[in-house]
């Protein structure tokens, strides 16, 4: 959210400060001219401008919602390009005008005073209205690019509040800002942001079939960069750069940035002619200002901040302002100028029902599943799914012949309507409604002809997971047999007092157990007995409930005697044997298998890579390596199902696994030879570097590689979700 907020914060701060400066100069000029009675006219114009800007934003939002998906892309792209043009013009105008803004506004106010109350309202309205419309357009564009409005609106709100505070400080002469430098610095940043908005807008125009080159990619890093990662989200939110960009996007970004930034920098460096003193209105005399805002050290013409208008005929309030000839209530004009744009916007919104053009309303229930469904055209389509039944339902757009799923909605409550967006190509389509606790119902199918392809997710039945589950259970069973043998060796070491050998054999056995981690959900109470930690136990390390590998680890690396360790070693051997006997009869839900791909390394990141489980051996990285081995085995048995549904995902995951494996291998080969306590040799920890002894850069790389692998594994549970069928 915060990455999406920054561009809007910057535009809110700049536009708010620009509009606020104009308003404060208007007020200061009226105060110095002894025309305080005219201040309500300024605020009337300001409120009218705000109402217009908000109404404009509402019209943009609801008008776009009523367009088809393709038209939305074209509409949004056009407005994005328009927003870039406005922002660019604003950046250059403010760079030129910051020095002389107060003088220009003073002359406009002088003219407005001479022409009557209506012109003062118009002057303030036009001065603020332009910034308001630009802000509304830019906010709408950034919110659309972000896919959500919370971040952009929050950023803009914070920027406007800060701008208001700065303007108040300038007006009260308690704050000085070099406005020339401020608008120059923020202008340079806005040019970079605008370049990204331009690229995003052109991409929308390509998606809307307005511009060619929709599939001509200059950059495609989707196989190497996860679009959902924090760094990709940050770059996309602030700069609107995405892992996949067309040649048109890249060319527009580079050309715009090079040309506009060059012109902007040249304009900043170019020497400026000395400012001329603005001409005063007839009959007025210039005097130093005491109430106008300062530009913080920039040269100002004498008398430019606020004129002395006491001698001018326009300085005093007009008859209309004094009320001698007023025929209408004082509130009539403010209410009118605010109500008119609001009513117009409301009329536009009312006429636009928010339903995308061409969208079908499709009924969802036990008896009317798919009612209202007719053959749609090809392309990206929106269907409004309305639950007319009495039960919450899941809804799927499917190919009735293959059960391939093109789109879905979960948890559609009775009486509610939600949009389902799917890409429709040539083929056969039907709706499948699955009420909670009820039987699935499939609608009549329709045939769609024409060009275009659609992307579907192949359905997965519980029976599809049985072969990989059987293979994985065989892997676990074999591992448990090996583990029994290894714990017997550990017991013999301790019984014979060979504690150095026991440390090495402890690590071997513990790595074997860790490599079976995908089955932890089926080990029930055995996992706590075999690999439990002292966390949460009232007695801590000395609690009698603390047993298993980590209790033995603590004793082996803290000088405990063989006799003291023997009960724990025997208990571990007994528990492992009981687990091997119980495992074949334990229940393992096939649908849980895809979850383990992600959950093993989640625990690794939380416990092993933080050193939270270390009881003295310094072998957390060895355990992480075993966890990775268990994940590899899961991916091996699930690979055919994953490849059939996302052919590119296995290659991405393989690259992540190889990167993490190389980093772990480096930590093993480059071990310092010390245990976590600093007492043991490499034989004690198997040559693994303790987590806390890692170089900060190496540790950050391991954490980053694990996090990236987790992000790429995250789609697998949804990809291999068992869906209900008819």
Residue, then its C-alpha position, 0 to 999 in steps of 0.5 A: x500500500x505504501x509503495x502505491x501511496x508515494x506518487x500520490x503523496x508527491x502530487x498531493x503535496x505539490x498541487x496542494x502547495x501550489x493551490x494553497x499559495x494562490x489562496x493565501x496570496x488572494x487572502x493576503x491581498x484582500x487583507x492588505x486592501x482592507x477588503x476582508x468582507x470579500x473573503x467569503x467570495x474567495x472561499x466560495x470559489x475554492x469550495x466550488x473548485x474542490x466540488x468540481x474536482x471531486x465530482x470529476x473523480x467520481x465521473x471518471x470512476x463510474x464512467x470507467x466501470x460502465x465500459x467493457x473490459x477492452x474499452x476500460x483499457x483504452x479509456x484508462x490509457x488515454x487518461x493516463x497519457x493525458x495525465x502525463x501531459x498535464x503533470x509535465x506542463x505543470x512541472x515546467x510552469x511551476x519551475x518558471x513561475x515560482x519566483x513571481x507567483x505572488x506578483x501575478x496573482x496580486x495583479x489578477x486580484x486587483x483586476x477582480x476587485x475592480x470588476x465586482x464580486x463575481x470575478x473574485x469568485x471566478x478568479x479563485x475558482x480558476x486558480x484552484x480548479x486547475x490544480x484540483x482537476x489535475x490532482x483528480x486525474x492523476x489520482x484516478x490514474x495511479x489508483x487504476x495502475x495500483x489496482x486499489x485506491x487505499x494507498x493512493x488516496x492515503x498518500x494524496x491525503x497526507x500530501x494535502x495536509x502537509x501542503x496546507x500546513x506549509x501554506x499556513x506557515x508561509x502566510x503567518x510568516x513563521x516558515x520560510x521555504x525556498x519554493x524554487x528549489x522545492x518545485x525543482x526537486x519535486x519536479x525532477x521526481x515527478x518526471x521519473x514517475x510520469x515516465x512510468x505512468x506514460x508506459x503504463x498508459x500506452x500498455x493500456x492502449x495496447x490492451x485496448x487494441x488502440x495501439x499495436x505491439x501488444x505481444x511484442x515484448x522488449x523485456x520479459x523477466x516474469x520467469x526470474x522476478x516474482x511480480x508479487x515480491x516486495x521489491x517488485x511491488x515497490x518498483x511497480x508502485x512507485x515507478x510503474x515498471x513491471x517485469x514484462x514490458x513491450x517495446x512501445x512501453x520501453x521506448x516511450x519510457x526512455x525517450x520521455x525521460x531523456x527528453x523531458x529531464x534534459x529540458x528540465x535540467x537545462x531550464x534549471x541551469x539557465x540564467x534567469x533575467x532579473x524580475x521586473x517590478x509588476x505594475x500596480x493598478x491605477x491609483x495604487x502605491x506599493x508598500x512592503x507586505x506584512x501578511x503575504x507568504x514568502x518564497x523563502x529567499x527567492x528575489x521578490x519585486x517590491x510590493x509583489x506580496x500584497x498591494x496597498x489598494x487603499x487609494x484605489x476605487x476598487x479597494x473598498x467593498x462594492x455595493x453588492x458586498x456591503x449588502x445595500x443592493x443584495x437581493x439574494x441570501x448570502x448562502x445562495x452563491x456558495x450553495x449553488x457553485x458547490x451543488x451544481x457540479x455535485x448534481x451533474x456528477x450524481x446524474x452521470x453516476x445515476x445514468x451509469x449503473x456501474x455494470x460493464x458494457x456487455x456484462x451478463x448477469x448470471x443466476x447462481x442457485x441449486x435450481x437456476x445455475x447459469x440462468x441468463x447465460x448466453x454465448x459471449x464474444x471472445x476476449x476478456x469478459x465480465x460476468x455478474x454472478x447473482x446468488x438467487x438461492x438460499x445457500x452460499x455457493x462456489x461458482x466455476x466457469x468450466x469446459x463441460x467436456x474436460x472440466x477445465x476451469x476458466x474462472x471461479x468465485x468462492x463464498x458467494x453469499x445468498x442475495x449478493x452479486x460479484x463480478x467474475x472476469x475471465x478470458x473467453x476464447x473459441x470453445x464450449x463453456x458452462x457454469x457449475x454451481x456448488x452450494x454449501x452442503x448441496x449437490x453440484x449443478x452444471x448449466x447448459x453449455x454454450x458454444x463460442x466461435x471466433x478467434x482468441x484463446x483462453x487460459x484454463x486451470x485443469x481440474x484436480x480430483x482427490x484421486x489425482x493426488x493418490x499416486x504422488x501421495x503413495x510415492x511420498x508415503x513410501x519415501x517417508x516409510x523408507x526414511x523412518x526405517x533409516x532413522x531407526x538404524x541411525x538412532x540405534x547407532x546414536x544410542x550405542x555411541x552414548x552407551x559406550x561414552x563416545x560423545x564426539x562420535x555421538x555428536x556426528x551421529x546425532x546430526x546425521x539422524x536429525x537431518x534424516x528426520x528433518x527431511x521427512x518434514x512434509x509429513x509432520x501433520x500426520x505424525x501427531x504427538x510423535x513430532x513433539x516427542x521426537x523434535x520438540x523445543x523447550x519453548x512454552x514449557x514451564x521448566x524450560x530446558x529442565x522440564x521433564x517434557x522436553x525430550x527428543x533430538x533437541x534435548x540430546x543436542x543440549x546435553x551433547x554440546x553443554x558437557x552433559x555426561x553419557x549417563x545423564x544423556x542415556x535416558x533421553x537417547x533411549x526414549x528417542x529410539x523408542x519413540x522413533x520405532x513407535x512412529x515407524x509402526x504407526x505411520x502406515x495407519x495414520x491418516x494423510x489427507x491427499x489435499x494436504x500434500x500440496x500445502x507441504x511444498x510451502x509449509x516446510x520452508x516456512x518453518x525453516x525461515x521462521x525457526x532454522x534461519x533465525x537460530x531459534x531452535x539451536x541448542x548448542x550445535x550450531x547446525x541450523x543450516x544443516x537442518x535447513x538443507x534437510x528441509x530443502x531435500x524434503x521439499x525437493x522430494x515433494x516437488x518431484x512427486x507433484x511435478x507432473x500435476x504442476x507442469x500440466x497446470x503451469x508449465x513455466x512454474x517448475x523451471x522457476x522453482x528449480x532455479x530458486x532451489x538451485x540458488x538456495x542449495x548453492x548458498x547452503x553448500x557455500x555455508x557448509x564448505x566455508x564453515x569456521x569449524x566452531x560450534x555455536x558455543x565456540x567450543x567445538x570443532x568441525x566434527x561437532x557441527x559437521x562443518x556447518x557454519x552457525x547461523x549467527x556466525x554467518x557473514x551478514x551479506x551471506x545470511x541476507x542472501x540465504x534469507x532472501x533466496x528462501x523468501x523468493x522460493x517461498x513466494x514461487x511455491x505459494x501458488x501450488x496449493x491453489x494450483x492443485x486445489x481439489x475442486x468439487x465436480x458435478 
